[in-house]
């Protein structure tokens, strides 16, 4: 079944210093055969359910409802592709570690995500979100290590900056850096306050235009 592209806006919107001229929902995929035929660079977003992934993607694209924000965490069961400026895709991956999804379904989603990360040649990098309040859980650590093992570049980003004070922020960033074995403290963003978006767009664009792809370390 083909899904028509849904264009939410065409008027230019500047987000974090980057101008979004168009943002489109292109399609949802449940297996590798369903990936977009158009070979544009892809940047995927992953994280635990309810980490703020959909909100961040909407904010980056200057939207509120382009990426569906479910009231039921873990509802997303497929890969959703959004084409930005007709130049690249931002990809919304299913949330990891949601307990109410049955084991068989969770394993199936995990296998699909792993296969996508390993085999999609258009994937230039993955942004993994960690709730700043939790400082990196065992599931976060396991997932990031699995992504690194595939050779896919992964950028760990702390979300929900607006939910913590300065001391909590410092502790959360320190915990994430230590637990996920990062060279430096992670970038921290807030979809609500729109902070950290300029740095995040810089990272995304650098990855998109990089020739290193999954061979990067």
N, C-alpha and C positions, 0 to 999 in steps of 0.2 A: 504494500500500500504506500503510495507516495503522498507526502504532505506538502502542501503549497507553502512557499516561503511567506512568513508573516512579518511585514515591515511595520515596526512600531513607530519609528520616526525617521525623517529625512533631514529635518532642519538641524544644522550643526549645533552640537552641545559640547562645551569644553569641560572635561573632567580631569582634574589633576594635571593640567597643562597639556593634555592630549585632546584633540578635536575628534569627536565621534560624529561622522556625517550620516551614517546609517547603521542600524543594528537589526538583524533579522533572525528569527527562529527558522532554521532550515529543515531539520528533521530530528527524529529520535531513532536510536539504533539499539537493538537487543542482541546483535552479534556483529562480527567483523564484516559480514556481507552487506550490512546496512549502513556502513560508514559512507560519508559523502563521496561522490565520484570526483568532485572537484578537488584537486590536490593543492590545497592552500595550507600554510603553516597552521598548526593547532597548538593551543595552550590549554591544558586541562586543569580543572579545579577539583580537589578532593579534600575530605576531612570527615570527622565524626558528624553524625546527624545532629542538627541543631547548633552547628558551630558558626552559622551565619554565612554560609557559602552562597546561597541564592541571593541574599541581600547584597553581598559584596559584588557579585557579578552584575546585578541590576545597577548598582551605584556606578560601577566602572563604565557601564554603557549608557549612563545618563537616564536610566529608566526606573520604574517602580514595579512594573508587572510583567516585563518581558520574560524573565525567569520566574517560574511559578514558585511561590513560597507557600509550602503546605503547612496547615495547622497540625498535621500528623507527621512528626519526624520519621524519616525512613521510607516515605511514600514513593520517592523517586526510584524507579527500578530499571532505568535505561540510561544511555548516554544521550544527552541533548546538545545539539550543535547550534551555535549562534554565530552568524557571519557578521564581522565588523568591518565597515568601510570597504566591503567587497575585497578585502585583502587577507584576512585570516579568520580562523575560528576560535572562539572561546567555548570550551566543552565542559558541561556540567555533569560530573560523575555521581553515581549513587553514593549516599553517605555510608560510612563504614561503622560497624560495631553497633547496629541498632538491634536491641534485644528482642523486640516484638516481631521481627521478621523470622520466620521459621528457619531452622538450620539448613535445610536443603536449598531454600531460596537464597539464603545468605551466602552459602558456598558457591552457588551458581553465579551470583553477582560478583563475588570475589574472583572467580575464575575468569569471568568476562573482562573485568577491569585489568587483571594481570595480563591477559592475552592482548588486550588493546595496548597497554603500556609497552609490552615486549615487541609487538609486531607492527603497530601503526607507524609507517615511515614518515608520515606528516607531523607526528607529534614532536614538538620542539622542546617541550619541558612541561613540568607539572608543578602547580602551586598547591602546597598542602597546608591547610588552615588548622591552627591549634587555638583553642579558647584560652585567652591569656589568664583566666581565672583558675584554670586547672593545671597549667604548667607542663603539659605533656603527659598523657596517660600511657599505660602499657600498650594499649591498642595503637596509639599514635606512634610510639617507638617502633613497634613491630611493622606497621604499615610503611613508615618512612624507610626503614631498613630494607624491606622487600622491594621498594621502588628503586632504591640506590643499587640493589643487586642486579637490576635489569639494565643498568647503564643509563637510564633516563635521568636527565638533570631535574632535581627537585628543589624548589625554593620553599622553605618553611616560613609561614607568615602567621603572626599572632593576631587573632581577631578580637573584637569587642573591647577595644581600647577605652570606650566610654563607660564601661562597667566597673572600672577599677580606679583607685586613687593613685597618687604618685608612688607611695611605698609598695603598694600591691603590684603596680606596674613593674617596678624594678625587680621585685622578687619573681614575678611571673616570667619575665624575660630571661632572668638568670637561670631559672629552673628549666625553661625550654631549651636554652643554649646547652646546658649540661646534659639533660636527659636525651636530647636528640643529637648530641655530639656535633654541634655547630662551631665553626671557626669564630663567629661573632654573634652578638645578640641579634635575634630575628627582627625583621621589619614588623611594626605593629600598626594595625589599621582600625578604623572605625567607620562603618558604613553610615551610621547615624550622623556623626560629626564630620564625615568626609575627610578624615585625617589619614595621612600616609599614602594617599592615592597617587600622588605625583611620583613618589619613589617606586611604587608598585608598577605603574605604567612604564617607567623607565626599565625596570627589570623585564617586563613582558616584551617590550619592543626589542630589547637587546637579544632576548632568547629567540624571537621570531626571525631576526636578521642574522642570527648566528649560523655558521656552517657546521658547527660542531655536532648539534643534535644530540642523539643518545650516546655518542662517543665521548661527550664532555664528562669531566669529572667534577 
